[in-house]
Amino acid sequence: MAPCALTVDSLNPKVLALADHLGNAAIARRAQCIQNEIETKPGSHPFDEIIYCNLSNPQSMGQQPNTFFREVLALCDYPHLLERSETNSLFSSDAIAKARKILDLFPWRTTGGYSHCQGTEGLRDVIAAGITSRDGFHCNAEDIFLTDGSAPPIRMMMHLLIRNEKDGILCPIPSHSLYTSSVVLQGATLVPYYLDESRGWGVRMSDLKQQLDGARSKGVNVRGLLVINPGNPTGHVLVEANQREIVEFCRKESLVLLADEVYQENIYIADRKFKSFKKIARSMKFDEGDIFSILLFRFQWVLW
């Protein structure tokens, strides 16, 4: 009999290396086992429900989805509904108006077809205008790439930055496992730096410098610095002074700044306000050429 073509030993070692970075998977598997025991053996545990928090899914805890978003998506994906009289009684007037507005930005007023590799031009124009309004500095629509979620741009940046196993990325601890797993899958070196809880989960620059120098002393070519602001999972918001230190640090050390700002609307600290790294860099008199030679940004914008 011919040997099996696919075994654990024949798997991509980079995939196997992920096991060291996905400790939450073991917790989820254990939770599923307990869930099965609760269902098959009532009374086997001093509780009768498992609440899954590992995927940051509020709906698993009973939060109902926002119907407005789903209505708009349904109308955009099947625009013929807009021509039917019964639609006015099935969908809210706001959703109908928003769907018409969004469809006007698409060629042939339909979704689902192939578009420009950066995303539909009309949508990028609207997003650029929103970023310009938010920051007070011009945003060029040609610098925007639209993706289906947050994972694709993360992988895109890792593909661009990481050339071999000697390259590394500075990643905050704690952070989302998507970043650490992306670095590992690319075969690069994960260079952790630890957020300072005593300073509101801020970045202590002396510690960041120590981690960078330590990695370089081992032959690691550190290419970029990841900053998550507002933080995930900590929920912190960096103060402006700390952001300025980070921008200057990246300039001085020739690092690409990867700013994950996807939770910019989720602020839970009364005396803190979100400021994008783009705004901070521009306020420090970096022009567009400087910004895009040392900084790269990831935003999540929804056209609602």
SERO-4910 file (N, C-alpha, C, O; in steps of 0.05 Angstrom, whole numbers):
BEGIN
 pado doro    nc1    nc2    nc3   cac1   cac2   cac3    cc1    cc2    cc3    oc1    oc2    oc3
  Met    A     17    -24      0      0      0      0     18     25      0     37     27     15
  Ala    A     11     44    -17     26     68    -19     23     84      7      1     85     19
  Pro    A     44     98     16     42    114     40     23    137     37     18    147     15
  Cys    A     11    144     60     -9    166     59      5    192     51     27    199     61
  Ala    A     -7    207     33      5    231     22      4    254     42     20    273     40
  Leu    A    -15    252     60    -19    275     79    -19    264    108    -38    251    116
  Thr    A      2    270    122      3    263    151     12    287    166     20    308    155
  Val    A     12    285    193     21    307    209     50    314    203     58    337    202
  Asp    A     66    293    199     94    297    194    100    311    167    120    323    163
  Ser    A     80    308    148     85    319    122     72    347    118     73    359     97
  Leu    A     59    357    140     46    383    138     67    405    137     90    401    145
  Asn    A     58    428    127     75    452    127     83    458    156     66    463    173
  Pro    A    109    458    162    117    463    190    109    490    200    107    494    225
  Lys    A    104    509    183     94    536    192     66    534    203     59    548    222
  Val    A     50    516    192     23    511    202     25    498    230     10    505    248
  Leu    A     42    478    232     46    464    257     56    483    279     49    480    303
  Ala    A     72    503    271     82    522    291     60    539    303     64    551    324
  Leu    A     37    541    289     15    557    300      5    546    326     -6    561    342
  Ala    A      9    520    331     -2    508    356      9    522    380     -4    523    401
  Asp    A     33    533    378     46    546    401     33    574    406     38    586    427
  His    A     18    584    387      7    611    389    -23    611    390    -35    633    391
  Leu    A    -36    588    392    -65    587    392    -75    572    417    -90    553    415
  Gly    A    -67    582    440    -75    569    464   -105    571    469   -117    554    482
  Asn    A   -118    592    458   -147    595    461   -163    573    448   -186    567    455
  Ala    A   -151    559    428   -164    537    414   -169    514    433   -190    501    432
  Ala    A   -149    509    450   -152    487    469   -174    493    489   -189    475    497
  Ile    A   -176    518    497   -198    527    515   -225    523    502   -244    513    515
  Ala    A   -227    530    477   -252    527    462   -260    498    460   -284    491    463
  Arg    A   -240    480    454   -246    452    452   -256    440    479   -274    424    480
  Arg    A   -243    449    501   -251    440    527   -280    450    534   -296    435    545
  Ala    A   -286    474    526   -313    485    530   -334    468    515   -355    463    525
  Gln    A   -327    460    491   -345    444    475   -350    416    488   -372    406    488
  Cys    A   -329    405    500   -332    379    514   -351    382    538   -368    365    543
  Ile    A   -347    404    553   -364    409    576   -393    413    567   -412    404    580
  Gln    A   -397    428    544   -423    432    533   -437    405    527   -461    402    533
  Asn    A   -422    387    515   -433    361    509   -440    345    534   -461    332    535
  Glu    A   -424    348    555   -429    334    580   -454    346    593   -470    331    605
  Ile    A   -458    372    592   -482    385    603   -507    374    589   -527    369    602
  Glu    A   -506    370    563   -529    361    548   -535    332    551   -558    324    553
  Thr    A   -514    316    554   -518    287    556   -519    277    584   -530    255    589
  Lys    A   -508    292    603   -507    284    631   -516    307    648   -499    320    662
  Pro    A   -542    313    649   -552    336    665   -543    333    694   -544    312    706
  Gly    A   -534    355    706   -525    355    733   -496    348    737   -486    347    760
  Ser    A   -482    343    715   -454    335    717   -436    358    724   -413    354    732
  His    A   -446    383    721   -430    407    728   -447    425    745   -472    425    743
  Pro    A   -435    442    761   -450    461    778   -462    485    763   -468    505    774
  Phe    A   -465    482    737   -476    503    719   -489    488    696   -483    465    691
  Asp    A   -506    502    682   -521    490    660   -518    505    633   -534    501    615
  Glu    A   -498    523    632   -494    538    607   -465    546    603   -451    552    623
  Ile    A   -456    545    578   -429    555    571   -432    580    554   -447    580    535
  Ile    A   -418    601    562   -418    626    547   -391    628    532   -371    630    545
  Tyr    A   -392    627    506   -368    627    490   -359    656    485   -373    672    472
  Cys    A   -336    664    495   -326    691    492   -301    692    475   -289    713    471
  Asn    A   -292    669    465   -266    668    451   -266    681    424   -245    688    413
  Leu    A   -290    684    411   -291    696    385   -302    724    384   -307    735    363
  Ser    A   -304    737    407   -313    765    409   -340    768    394   -344    787    379
  Asn    A   -358    749    398   -383    749    384   -405    756    403   -415    740    419
  Pro    A   -414    782    403   -435    790    422   -462    776    418   -478    774    436
  Gln    A   -466    766    393   -492    752    388   -493    726    404   -515    717    410
  Ser    A   -470    714    410   -470    690    426   -479    695    454   -486    676    469
  Met    A   -479    720    462   -488    728    489   -515    741    489   -524    753    508
  Gly    A   -529    738    466   -557    747    465   -561    774    451   -584    782    448
  Gln    A   -540    788    443   -544    813    430   -555    808    402   -545    792    387
  Gln    A   -576    822    395   -589    819    370   -574    835    348   -564    857    354
  Pro    A   -572    824    324   -558    838    302   -573    864    295   -597    866    298
  Asn    A   -558    883    285   -570    909    276   -585    904    249   -572    899    229
  Thr    A   -611    906    250   -627    900    226   -622    920    203   -625    913    180
  Phe    A   -614    944    210   -610    965    189   -588    956    170   -592    957    145
  Phe    A   -566    946    181   -544    937    163   -553    914    145   -546    914    121
  Arg    A   -567    895    157   -576    872    141   -596    880    120   -596    869     98
  Glu    A   -613    899    126   -633    908    106   -619    921     83   -625    916     60
  Val    A   -599    939     89   -585    953     67   -570    933     50   -570    935     25
  Leu    A   -556    913     62   -542    893     47   -560    877     29   -554    871      6
  Ala    A   -583    869     40   -602    854     25   -612    869      0   -614    858    -22
  Leu    A   -618    895      4   -627    911    -18   -605    916    -39   -611    917    -63
  Cys    A   -581    919    -30   -558    924    -48   -552    898    -64   -547    900    -88
  Asp    A   -554    875    -51   -548    850    -65   -571    841    -83   -566    826   -102
  Tyr    A   -595    850    -78   -618    844    -95   -634    869   -100   -656    873    -90
  Pro    A   -623    887   -117   -635    913   -121   -662    913   -134   -677    933   -133
  His    A   -671    890   -145   -697    889   -157   -719    893   -135   -742    900   -141
  Leu    A   -711    888   -110   -731    892    -88   -739    922    -87   -761    928    -78
  Leu    A   -721    939    -95   -727    968    -94   -749    976   -113   -761    997   -111
  Glu    A   -755    959   -132   -775    965   -152   -802    954   -145   -822    958   -159
  Arg    A   -804    939   -123   -829    927   -115   -843    943    -93   -831    954    -75
  Ser    A   -869    945    -95   -885    962    -77   -885    951    -49   -885    966    -29
  Glu    A   -884    924    -46   -885    912    -19   -859    917     -3   -859    914     22
  Thr    A   -838    926    -17   -813    931     -3   -816    953     18   -803    953     39
  Asn    A   -833    973     12   -837    995     31   -848    986     58   -844    999     78
  Ser    A   -862    964     58   -874    954     83   -855    933     96   -859    928    120
  Leu    A   -836    923     82   -818    902     93   -792    914    103   -779    904    121
  Phe    A   -783    937     91   -758    949     97   -762    978    107   -782    991     99
  Ser    A   -745    987    125   -747   1014    135   -741   1034    113   -725   1028     94
  Ser    A   -752   1058    114   -747   1079     94   -718   1087     94   -707   1094     73
  Asp    A   -705   1087    118   -677   1095    119   -660   1075    104   -641   1082     90
  Ala    A   -666   1049    107   -650   1028     94   -654   1030     64   -635   1026     49
  Ile    A   -678   1035     55   -683   1038     26   -668   1061     15   -655   1059     -7
  Ala    A   -668   1084     29   -654   1108     19   -624   1103     18   -610   1111     -1
  Lys    A   -613   1090     39   -584   1085     40   -576   1065     18   -555   1069      6
  Ala    A   -592   1045     13   -586   1026     -8   -585   1039    -35   -567   1034    -52
  Arg    A   -604   1057    -41   -604   1071    -66   -579   1088    -69   -567   1090    -90
  Lys    A   -571   1101    -47   -548   1118    -47   -522   1102    -53   -505   1111    -68
  Ile    A   -520   1079    -40   -496   1062    -44   -496   1051    -72   -474   1050    -85
  Leu    A   -518   1042    -82   -519   1030   -109   -512   1050   -130   -501   1043   -151
  Asp    A   -517   1076   -125   -510   1097   -145   -480   1099   -148   -470   1110   -168
  Leu    A   -465   1088   -128   -435   1090   -129   -423   1067   -145   -400   1067   -152
  Phe    A   -440   1046   -152   -430   1023   -166   -436   1025   -196   -457   1035   -204
  Pro    A   -417   1017   -213   -423   1016   -242   -446    997   -246   -447    975   -234
  Trp    A   -464   1004   -263   -488    988   -270   -506    983   -245   -525    967   -247
  Arg    A   -501    998   -224   -518    998   -200   -523    969   -190   -546    962   -184
  Thr    A   -503    953   -189   -506    926   -179   -480    917   -165   -458    925   -172
  Thr    A   -483    900   -145   -460    889   -130   -455    861   -140   -470    849   -155
  Gly    A   -433    849   -130   -427    821   -136   -408    816   -159   -398    794   -161
  Gly    A   -404    836   -176   -385    833   -198   -357    840   -190   -352    851   -169
  Tyr    A   -338    834   -208   -311    842   -204   -308    872   -204   -322    886   -220
  Ser    A   -290    883   -188   -286    912   -187   -256    917   -188   -240    899   -190
  His    A   -249    942   -186   -221    950   -184   -208    936   -161   -221    931   -140
  Cys    A   -182    929   -163   -169    914   -142   -168    929   -116   -165    916    -95
  Gln    A   -171    955   -117   -171    971    -92   -199    975    -81   -203    986    -59
  Gly    A   -219    966    -96   -247    971    -88   -260    991   -107   -246   1006   -121
  Thr    A   -286    991   -106   -301   1010   -124   -294   1039   -119   -292   1048    -96
  Glu    A   -288   1053   -140   -278   1080   -138   -297   1098   -122   -288   1114   -105
  Gly    A   -323   1096   -127   -342   1113   -114   -342   1109    -84   -344   1129    -68
  Leu    A   -340   1084    -75   -339   1078    -47   -313   1090    -34   -314   1101    -12
  Arg    A   -291   1087    -48   -266   1098    -38   -267   1128    -36   -255   1140    -17
  Asp    A   -281   1141    -54   -283   1170    -53   -299   1179    -27   -291   1198    -14
  Val    A   -320   1164    -21   -336   1170      2   -319   1166     28   -320   1182     46
  Ile    A   -305   1144     29   -288   1138     52   -266   1158     55   -261   1167     78
  Ala    A   -253   1166     34   -232   1186     35   -243   1212     46   -230   1226     62
  Ala    A   -267   1220     38   -279   1244     48   -285   1242     78   -281   1261     93
  Gly    A   -293   1218     87   -298   1214    115   -272   1216    132   -272   1227    153
  Ile    A   -250   1204    122   -225   1206    136   -215   1234    137   -204   1243    157
  Thr    A   -218   1249    114   -210   1277    113   -225   1293    134   -213   1310    148
  Ser    A   -251   1288    136   -268   1303    155   -260   1296    184   -259   1313    201
  Arg    A   -253   1270    189   -246   1262    215   -220   1273    225   -217   1283    247
  Asp    A   -199   1273    207   -172   1281    215   -166   1310    210   -148   1321    223
  Gly    A   -180   1323    192   -173   1351    186   -150   1353    166   -139   1374    162
  Phe    A   -142   1330    155   -120   1329    135   -130   1314    111   -146   1295    114
  His    A   -121   1321     87   -131   1309     63   -124   1279     62   -102   1271     70
  Cys    A   -143   1263     52   -139   1235     47   -144   1229     18   -165   1237      7
  Asn    A   -126   1216      5   -128   1210    -24   -141   1183    -28   -132   1163    -17
  Ala    A   -163   1183    -43   -178   1158    -48   -160   1137    -61   -165   1113    -58
  Glu    A   -140   1145    -76   -122   1126    -90   -104   1112    -70    -91   1092    -78
  Asp    A   -103   1121    -45    -86   1107    -25   -102   1087     -9    -92   1075     10
  Ile    A   -128   1084    -15   -146   1066      0   -150   1040    -14   -154   1039    -38
  Phe    A   -148   1018      1   -154    991     -8   -178    980      8   -176    979     33
  Leu    A   -199    972     -5   -222    960      9   -219    930      9   -213    918    -12
  Thr    A   -225    918     32   -222    889     34   -247    877     48   -262    892     61
  Asp    A   -251    851     46   -274    838     58   -267    829     86   -263    806     91
  Gly    A   -265    848    105   -258    842    132   -230    850    139   -216    862    122
  Ser    A   -222    845    163   -196    854    173   -173    834    167   -150    842    166
  Ala    A   -179    808    164   -158    789    160   -143    793    133   -118    791    133
  Pro    A   -157    798    110   -142    801     85   -120    823     85    -98    818     76
  Pro    A   -126    847     96   -105    867     95    -81    860    114    -59    868    108
  Ile    A    -87    846    136    -65    837    153    -47    819    138    -22    822    139
  Arg    A    -59    799    125    -42    780    109    -28    794     86     -5    788     80
  Met    A    -41    814     74    -29    829     52     -4    843     62     17    843     48
  Met    A     -6    856     85     17    870     96     40    851    103     63    858     99
  Met    A     33    828    114     54    808    121     68    798     95     92    794     95
  His    A     52    794     74     64    786     48     84    808     38    105    802     27
  Leu    A     76    833     41     92    855     31    118    859     48    139    864     36
  Leu    A    116    855     74    139    862     91    158    839     96    182    843     97
  Ile    A    147    815     98    164    792    106    175    778     82    161    769     64
  Arg    A    202    777     81    216    764     59    227    737     66    228    719     48
  Asn    A    236    733     91    247    707     99    245    706    129    235    724    143
  Glu    A    256    683    140    254    679    169    270    698    186    267    699    210
  Lys    A    287    714    173    303    733    188    288    759    193    297    776    209
  Asp    A    266    763    179    250    787    183    231    783    207    223    761    213
  Gly    A    225    805    220    208    804    244    189    827    246    194    848    234
  Ile    A    168    824    262    148    844    267    145    847    297    141    828    311
  Leu    A    146    872    306    140    878    334    110    877    339     95    893    326
  Cys    A    101    859    356     72    856    362     67    861    391     82    851    408
  Pro    A     45    875    398     38    879    426     28    854    440     15    838    427
  Ile    A     33    852    465     22    831    482      9    845    506     22    859    520
  Pro    A    -18    840    510    -35    822    495    -45    835    469    -46    859    467
  Ser    A    -52    817    450    -64    827    425    -80    804    413    -83    783    425
  His    A    -92    810    390   -108    790    376    -90    768    363    -69    775    352
  Ser    A    -99    743    365    -82    721    355    -79    722    324    -61    709    313
  Leu    A    -96    738    311    -94    739    281    -67    750    273    -56    741    253
  Tyr    A    -56    769    288    -30    780    281     -7    760    286     10    756    268
  Thr    A     -6    748    309     15    730    315     14    706    296     35    697    287
  Ser    A    -10    696    290    -12    673    272     -3    680    244      9    664    230
  Ser    A     -9    705    235     -1    714    208     29    715    206     41    708    186
  Val    A     42    725    227     72    727    227     84    699    226    102    694    211
  Val    A     73    681    242     83    653    243     79    639    216     97    625    207
  Leu    A     56    642    204     50    629    179     69    639    156     74    624    137
  Gln    A     78    663    159     97    674    139    125    664    144    143    669    128
  Gly    A    129    650    166    155    640    173    174    661    184    198    657    184
  Ala    A    163    683    193    179    705    204    182    702    234    172    683    246
  Thr    A    196    721    246    201    721    275    182    740    289    181    764    282
  Leu    A    168    730    308    150    747    324    167    760    346    179    746    362
  Val    A    166    786    346    181    801    367    161    815    385    149    835    378
  Pro    A    156    803    409    135    814    426    145    838    442    168    840    450
  Tyr    A    126    857    446    131    878    466    107    880    483     84    875    474
  Tyr    A    111    886    509     90    883    528     78    910    536     92    929    544
  Leu    A     51    912    534     38    936    542     39    940    573     38    920    588
  Asp    A     40    965    581     43    971    610     16    976    622      4    997    618
  Glu    A      6    957    637    -21    959    649    -22    983    669    -42    996    671
  Ser    A      1    988    683      1   1010    702     -2   1037    689     -8   1057    703
  Arg    A      3   1038    663      0   1063    648    -24   1062    629    -24   1074    608
  Gly    A    -44   1048    638    -68   1045    621    -63   1030    596    -75   1036    575
  Trp    A    -46   1009    597    -39    992    575    -25   1008    553    -28   1003    529
  Gly    A    -10   1028    561      5   1044    542     31   1030    533     37   1009    543
  Val    A     45   1043    515     70   1032    505     93   1047    519     97   1071    516
  Arg    A    109   1032    534    133   1044    547    156   1043    527    165   1021    519
  Met    A    165   1066    519    184   1067    497    211   1054    504    224   1043    486
  Ser    A    219   1056    529    244   1043    536    243   1012    533    262   1000    525
  Asp    A    219   1001    540    216    972    536    215    965    506    225    944    498
  Leu    A    202    982    491    200    977    462    227    977    449    234    961    432
  Lys    A    244    997    457    271    998    447    287    974    455    303    964    440
  Gln    A    283    965    480    298    941    489    291    916    473    308    901    466
  Gln    A    265    913    467    257    890    451    268    891    423    276    871    411
  Leu    A    268    915    412    278    919    385    308    913    384    317    898    366
  Asp    A    323    924    402    352    920    403    358    891    408    377    880    396
  Gly    A    343    878    425    347    850    431    343    832    407    359    814    402
  Ala    A    322    838    391    317    823    367    339    827    346    348    808    333
  Arg    A    347    852    343    368    858    324    395    845    331    410    837    314
  Ser    A    400    843    357    425    831    366    426    801    359    447    789    358
  Lys    A    402    789    355    400    761    347    399    757    317    394    735    307
  Gly    A    402    779    302    402    777    273    375    780    260    372    775    236
  Val    A    355    789    276    328    792    265    326    820    252    334    840    265
  Asn    A    317    821    228    313    847    214    284    855    219    266    847    204
  Val    A    280    872    239    253    880    247    243    900    226    255    921    222
  Arg    A    220    893    213    210    909    191    188    929    199    186    951    188
  Gly    A    172    920    219    149    937    226    141    936    255    149    918    270
  Leu    A    125    955    263    114    957    290     84    957    288     72    975    276
  Leu    A     71    938    301     42    938    302     32    952    327     41    946    349
  Val    A     12    970    324     -1    983    346    -31    980    342    -41    986    321
  Ile    A    -44    971    363    -74    968    362    -86    990    380    -82    990    404
  Asn    A   -100   1008    368   -111   1031    382   -138   1040    370   -139   1048    347
  Pro    A   -159   1038    386   -162   1027    413   -155    997    414   -156    982    395
  Gly    A   -146    989    438   -134    963    441   -154    940    440   -177    942    448
  Asn    A   -144    918    430   -159    892    430   -139    871    441   -120    865    427
  Pro    A   -144    860    464   -169    859    479   -171    878    502   -191    877    517
  Thr    A   -152    896    506   -151    912    530   -171    935    531   -180    943    553
  Gly    A   -179    945    508   -198    968    507   -185    994    513   -199   1014    516
  His    A   -158    996    515   -145   1021    521   -145   1040    497   -149   1031    474
  Val    A   -141   1065    503   -138   1086    482   -112   1101    488   -109   1112    510
  Leu    A    -94   1101    469    -68   1114    473    -71   1144    476    -88   1156    462
  Val    A    -56   1156    494    -56   1185    496    -39   1197    473    -21   1183    462
  Glu    A    -44   1221    466    -31   1233    443      0   1234    446     14   1229    427
  Ala    A      9   1240    470     38   1241    474     51   1214    468     73   1214    457
  Asn    A     38   1192    476     49   1166    470     49   1160    440     67   1148    430
  Gln    A     28   1169    426     26   1165    397     49   1180    383     61   1170    365
  Arg    A     55   1204    393     76   1220    381    103   1206    385    120   1205    367
  Glu    A    107   1194    409    132   1179    414    134   1156    395    156   1150    385
  Ile    A    112   1142    389    112   1119    372    119   1127    343    135   1113    330
  Val    A    107   1148    334    112   1158    306    142   1165    303    154   1158    284
  Glu    A    152   1180    323    180   1188    321    199   1163    323    220   1162    310
  Phe    A    191   1144    340    207   1119    343    208   1104    316    230   1095    308
  Cys    A    186   1102    302    186   1089    276    203   1104    255    217   1091    239
  Arg    A    201   1130    256    218   1146    238    247   1141    243    263   1137    225
  Lys    A    255   1142    268    283   1140    276    294   1112    270    317   1109    262
  Glu    A    277   1091    275    286   1064    272    280   1052    245    285   1028    240
  Ser    A    268   1068    226    261   1059    199    242   1035    200    247   1014    188
  Leu    A    221   1037    215    201   1016    218    175   1025    204    168   1049    204
  Val    A    161   1006    193    134   1011    182    114   1009    205    114    989    220
  Leu    A     99   1029    209     79   1030    231     52   1018    220     40   1030    202
  Leu    A     44    996    231     19    984    224     -2    991    246     -1    980    268
  Ala    A    -19   1009    240    -38   1019    260    -66   1006    255    -80   1012    236
  Asp    A    -73    989    274   -100    976    273   -118    994    289   -117    996    313
  Glu    A   -136   1008    275   -154   1028    287   -183   1020    283   -201   1037    281
  Val    A   -188    994    281   -214    984    273   -235    990    295   -259    992    288
  Tyr    A   -227    994    320   -246    999    341   -248   1028    349   -254   1034    372
  Gln    A   -243   1046    330   -242   1074    337   -268   1086    348   -268   1106    361
  Glu    A   -290   1072    343   -316   1082    354   -322   1069    381   -341   1077    394
  Asn    A   -306   1050    390   -311   1037    415   -293   1048    437   -272   1037    443
  Ile    A   -301   1070    448   -285   1084    469   -301   1081    495   -324   1090    497
  Tyr    A   -288   1070    515   -301   1065    541   -288   1080    564   -294   1076    587
  Ile    A   -269   1098    557   -255   1114    578   -265   1143    575   -261   1155    554
  Ala    A   -276   1153    596   -290   1179    595   -272   1202    585   -281   1219    570
  Asp    A   -247   1202    594   -230   1225    589   -211   1221    565   -192   1236    561
  Arg    A   -217   1200    549   -200   1195    525   -215   1198    500   -239   1192    498
  Lys    A   -202   1208    479   -213   1211    453   -194   1198    433   -170   1200    435
  Phe    A   -206   1184    413   -190   1171    392   -178   1192    373   -192   1210    365
  Lys    A   -153   1189    367   -139   1204    346   -123   1185    329   -108   1169    339
  Ser    A   -127   1186    303   -114   1168    285    -84   1174    284    -76   1197    288
  Phe    A    -68   1154    278    -39   1158    274    -34   1175    250    -14   1190    248
  Lys    A    -52   1174    230    -49   1192    207    -50   1221    215    -34   1238    207
  Lys    A    -70   1227    232    -73   1254    242    -49   1263    259    -39   1285    256
  Ile    A    -40   1245    276    -17   1251    293      8   1257    275     22   1276    280
  Ala    A     13   1240    255     36   1243    238     35   1269    223     55   1284    220
  Arg    A     11   1276    212      8   1301    198     12   1325    216     24   1345    208
  Ser    A      2   1323    240      5   1345    259     34   1349    267     42   1370    277
  Met    A     51   1328    263     79   1330    269     95   1339    245    120   1338    244
  Lys    A     80   1349    225     92   1361    200    104   1341    181    120   1348    164
  Phe    A     97   1315    184    104   1296    163     86   1301    139     62   1303    142
  Asp    A     98   1303    116     81   1306     92     73   1279     81     81   1258     93
  Glu    A     58   1278     59     47   1253     50     69   1233     42     66   1209     46
  Gly    A     91   1243     30    113   1226     23    126   1212     47    132   1188     47
  Asp    A    129   1228     69    141   1217     93    122   1196    105    131   1175    114
  Ile    A     96   1203    106     77   1185    119     76   1158    105     77   1138    119
  Phe    A     76   1158     79     72   1133     65     99   1118     61     99   1097     50
  Ser    A    121   1130     69    146   1116     69    151   1102     96    166   1082     97
  Ile    A    138   1112    117    144   1099    143    118   1089    157    120   1075    176
  Leu    A     95   1097    147     70   1090    160     51   1076    141     48   1084    118
  Leu    A     37   1057    151     14   1045    137     -9   1042    156     -5   1036    180
  Phe    A    -33   1046    147    -56   1048    165    -77   1028    156    -80   1022    133
  Arg    A    -92   1018    176   -115   1001    170   -139   1013    184   -139   1017    208
  Phe    A   -159   1019    168   -184   1031    178   -207   1012    172   -205    996    153
  Gln    A   -228   1013    188   -252   1000    180   -274   1021    179   -281   1033    199
  Trp    A   -283   1026    155   -304   1046    151   -328   1033    139   -327   1018    120
  Val    A   -351   1040    150   -376   1030    140   -393   1053    130   -394   1074    143
  Leu    A   -405   1050    107   -418   1073     94   -447   1076    103   -466   1074     88
  Trp    A   -450   1080    129   -477   1082    140   -482   1111    148   -504   1118    157
***
